[in-house]
């Protein structure tokens, strides 16, 4: 499956569970050096967007499986 990232680039997702785990971790990452604060803000926005998109896909996938039963 593909997800379009915050920059409009398509990202191929081969393992949804692992991708969600990675996005959850990365959205909380911060540098100790405060000179990276602007970079960290952009990165947080990127990973938060990706995490939200991936969790929506997971929820949709669960709903489809329930409906197929």
N, C-alpha and C positions, 0 to 999 in steps of 0.2 A: 504494500500500500504506500501511497505517497501523501505527504503533508507539505503544504506550502508554508515556509517559514516567514518570519516578520519582514524579511527583506524581499519576499516574493520568489524565493528560490525553492524548487521542489526538492524535498528530502525523502529518500526511500527508507521506509521503516520495515525491517524484516522481523523484528521481535518487539511487539508492542509493549509487553510487560517490562522488558529491559529498558526500552526507550523512556517509558514513564519513570522508571527508577532513576535513570540518569538525569532526566530533566528536573526531577524533584530535588536531586542533590545539587545540580548546577545553579538552580535559581536562588539558592541560599549562599552561594560562594561569595566571599568578599576578600579583597586584599587587606592586609594589615596596614600597608602603606597608604595613607589617606590621599596621596597624589594620584591614585587610581580611582578616585570616587566617581568621576564622570564616566569612565570606562565601565566601572561596576554597575552604575545605573543602567547603562545601555545593555549590558549583559543580563542583568536581572530582568529587564523588560523582554529581551529575546527569549530567555529560558522560561519565564512565566507564561508567555504567549504559547510557546511550544508545549509546555506542560498542560495548559488548558485545552489545547487542540487535541492532544493525545488522550486526555481523560474523557473528552467528548466522544472520541472514536470508540474507546473502551465501553462507555455506557451504551452507545448505539449498537455495538456488537452484542452486548449482553441482552439488550431488548430484542434484537432480531432472533437470537437463539431461543429466547423465551417464547416468542411468537411462533416459531417453527415447530414447537412441541405439539 
